[in-house]
């Protein structure tokens, strides 16, 4: 047993490691020992993992995707029915790995860490700090079973650039550049930990005739936001895709901010992707997009701050509220982590606190 990390209740964090590779299980256990955490068990496949969860009741599970029998997403789905437990997935840093990881996140996993060098990574030192941080954070999460809505929808593309992100985001006194006409009503959704599962419920619940243009800022690296867009597009009546420079936000279309890029809006209301410094430790950052939307779209801009750690979206929602746009935050009961929504509420930028299952109705009635 290792000396354990401390939870909010004063207990140490108890971790179950699930990976079909004995070497990887040992490497993960060794890395977590520096945390420190209690490694309460190890499993080589999904079936064994579910049996150990029932016996050991771990606080957090680390899980590989590719395993014999049940894969990672299938195991997470079964786990959420058996005993919802925070899961941190290990992912291959490839397009296929991104799709697999998103399947698991959409099933209810709360976080993921990309393996530094393939399926069996000899050296985890490159991701040690990230792994320790994410496993510790996952212990505070409230995972939940996800009901995926499958409504096949066709894909679409559109298209078009100007504005730069800075590291500091003001909360008031922004300069308005709102055009007199031609801009649709817009909602910017900021979301982080627990977001893929929450978006898998929210976006497919929106109707094809939605009168809002939608931009989603989900904290994820490159490749993974593309997988997010593809998954949501396949399940939604709305068109969903990763945003590109020059895109025009349009009603009935959801644009996903690409990983590792800030998404801003130029004076014509068109998308501009930028490489500015991280804001709130994030790129993309919801504050950057919301502040830009407030400046350009004015009262046509709206904001939703959903589940996630930290305070991203608080300043942006306040800016949108200042220009008379409507704002909402996901409630504590349905948030995997009530960090970002709470920060936005505490900052005074939120009009309505809404449960996940009520957010689609809130958006339809804007």
N, C-alpha and C positions, 0 to 999 in steps of 0.2 A: 504494500500500500504506500502511496505517496502522501505527503502532507497536503491537505486539501485547500483549495481556494474557498473563500467565505461567501456565502449567499447573503441576501438581504436579511434573512432570518437568523443569521449567525451560524448556519450549518455549512459544511464544506460541500463543494460541487462534486457530485458523484457521476462519473462518465462511463458509458458503455461504448466500446469501440467495435464497429462492424466492418469487416473487410475480408475478402476471400484470400488475401495474401498474408501469410504469417509474418513475412518481413515487414509489410506495411503496418500491420497491427503493432508490431514491436517498435517501429519507428515513430508511430503516432503516440504510443504510450511513453516513449522516451522523451518526445518533445513536450507532451503535456506535463511530464514530471517537473519541468522547470517552472510551471505555472504558479503554484502547484495545484493539482486536482487529485481526487481519489479515483483510480481506475477500478471500477467494481466488477467488470467482466469484459470478455471479448467474445465475438461471434464471427463465424466464417461465412454465414449466409443469412438471408432474410428470415427463414424459418427459425433458425437458432436464435436470432435476434429477438423475435417476438416472444419466444419461450423465456429468454432471459429477462426481457422487460417485465413480463408478468411476475417473475420471481424477485427481481432486484429493484424494480422501481427507480431507475436512474434519473438524475436531474436533466442530463443532456446525453445525446447519442451522436457520435461521429459515424458517418456511413459512406461507403463507396457506392457507386451506381452499378457497375458491372459485376454481378455476383451470380453464381449458379442458382438455378431455380428462380426465385423472385428477384427482380432487379430493384434498384433503389427506390424508384417511384412506386412500384407495387408494394414494397415493404412499408414505405411511409404511409401509403393509403390505408393499409391494414392496421398499422400502428395507431393512426388517428381514430380508428374505430375501436381498437382495443384499449388503448391508454394514451391519449394525446400527450406527447413528450417532445420537447424541442430537439430538432435534428439539424446538425450541421453537415452538409454533403461535401464529399470530396469530388472534384470535377476535373476532367481532362481539359486543358486549355485549347480546345479545338471547336470548330463549328458543331460537330456531332456531340462533343462533350457539353457544349452550351445548351443544345436542345434537350439532352438527357437531364441535365441539371435543372433546367426550367420545368421539365415534367415533374421532378421531385419537389421543387419549390411550389408549383401549382397544386401539388397533392397535399402540401402542408408543412414541408421542411421550412425552417425559418432563415437559414443562412447557407452559404457555401464557401469553400476555399478551393482555388484552382491548384492542382498538383503542379509542381515546378518542372517536372520532366517525365511526363507520361504516366501510364497506368501504375507502374511500380517506380516510385521516385526514391532514389537512393539517398538523397540529401534533402531533408525538410527544413534546413536552417533558413533558407530563403523565405519561407512562409511561416516560420515559428512564431514570430510576434503576432502576425495576423490570426493564426490559428488560436493562440492563447486568448487573444482579445475577443474573437468571435464566439468561442466556446463559453467564455465567461459571460458575455452579453446574452447568449442564448438562454442561459439559466434563468434570466428574468422574463423570458418570453412566455406568452400564453397561446400555444398552438391550438388549432381547432380543425375538425374535419371539414373538408371543402366539398361543396356540391358543385361540380363542374357543369356548366350549361353548354351543350354542344349544338350550335346552330350554324351549319356550314354557310360560309359567305364568300363571295368572289373577292380577289385581291384587286387593288387599283394603285395607280401611281399618279402623281401630280408634280407640279413644279414651281424655285426662285429666291437678296443679301444685305448688313451694316449696323453697328453698335458694338461696343466692346465690353467684356466683363472686367470688373475690378475685384480685388479681394475684399473690399469693404462695401457693404450694402446699406444705404440709408433707409430709414423707415418712414420718412415723411418729407414733404417739400420737394417732391420729384417734379421735373419739368414735363409738362404735358405736350405731346405731339399728336394728339388724336386727330384723325382725318374727319372731315365733315360727313362722309358717306362711304359706302362700299365695303366697310368692314363688318364681318359677322359677329355675333355674340360669341365669346370665347371663354372656355374654362381651362385653367391650368391645374392639373392634379399633381401634387408632390407626395411621394411615397418612398419608403425604404424597407427596413426589415419587415417581413411578412407581406410585402407588396405583391409579389407574383400571385400568391393565393387569393389575396383580396381583390386584385384586378381581374382574376379569372372569374370571380363572382360578379363584380361590378360591370365591366365592359360588355359582356354578353347579355346583361339585363337591360341594356339601353336599346331603344328602338331605332330602326333604320332611318326613320323620318326625324330623328333628333335635330332640333333647330340650332344646336350649339356646335361650334368647332371645338375639338378637344386636343389638348397637348398633355402628355403624361411625362413627368420627370421621375423616373425610377432610378435609384442609386444602384447602378450595375456597371461593370466594365464593358469594353467593346466586345463584340460577338454575342454577348448574353442579351443585350437589348434587341438585337435582330431576332434571336430565338423567341424572346418575349412577344415581339410584334407578330411573328408568324403564328404563334400559338393563339394569341388573342384574335387575330384575323380569321383563323379557321373556325373559331368558336362563336363569332359575333355576326350580327346583322350589319353592324357598322364596318366600314373599311378601316383596317388598322395596319400601319406600316412604320418603319423607322424613318424619322425625318431626314430630309436632305436640304442643303443650302438652296434657298429660293422657293421652297414650298410655300404655298398659300393655304393657311388654315381655312377649312371649309366645313360647313355643317354636315354632319353625318360621317366625318372622317376623324380618326384618332391618329395623331402623330406621336411617336415615341422618341424622346430625346436620346440620341446615340450615346453609348457609353464613352466616357473620357472626352466629351465635348459639352460645352455650355450651349444652350439653345436660347437665342435672343430673337427679337422681332425688330425689323428696320422701320423706317418712317412710313413705309407703304403697308406695314403689317405682315411682311414676308419673313420667313425663317432665315436666320443667319446662325451658323454654327461657329463657335469661337474656341480658342485655346487659352482663355484667360486662366489665372490662378484658381485653384480650388477655393470654394466658398463654403464655410462650415465644414471644411475637410472633404468636400464633395465636388466632383465634376462628372456629370452634370449636377447642378444645384437648382433646386426649386426656387430659391430666392432670386437667382439671376433671371430666370424666365418670368416669374411673377412680377418683378420690378419692371422688366421690359414691357410686359403686357399692360401694366398700369399706365406706363408712360405713353404708349402708342394707342391702346384700345380704350383707355379711360373707363367710363362706366359700363362699357360693353364687356370688360374683363371681369371674370369671376375666378374664385380659387377654392380648391378643396385640399386640405392637408390630411393625409392618411397615416396609417401605422408606420412606425419607424423610430429609431434612436436619434437623439440629438435635437436640434432646434431648426433645421432647415425648413423653410416655408413660413416661419413665424413673421419675419420682416416682410416677406413678399405678400403674404395675406393682408398684413396691416396696410401696406401700400395700396393694395386693391380696394380695401375698405375705405381708405382716404379719398379715392376717386369715385366712390359711391357704387363700386361693384359689390356683388354678394359673395359671402365667404362661408365655408362650412369646415368643420373638423370631424373626423371619425371619433366615435365615443370610446371610452376606456374599455367597456365590456367587450367590444368586438375587435379592438386593436391587439395585435400580437405583442407589440410594445407601444405603450402610450407615452412616447417621448415627444415626437414632433407635433402631434395634435395638442398635447398639453402645453407645450411651449407657445404654440400659436394662440391658444385660448388665454394663457397667462399674459401674453403681450397685448391683449385687447383687440386682436385682429379678426375675431371670429363672430359671425352673426348667429350661426346655428351649429349645435353639436348633434351629430346624426349617427345612428347605427349603420353598420355596413349594408344591411339589407334594405335600408331606407334611402341610401345615397342615390340610387338610380331614380327613385321618385323625386328626390330633391332636385336633381339635375334636369329632369323632364319638365319640371315646373318653374324653372328660371325664366 
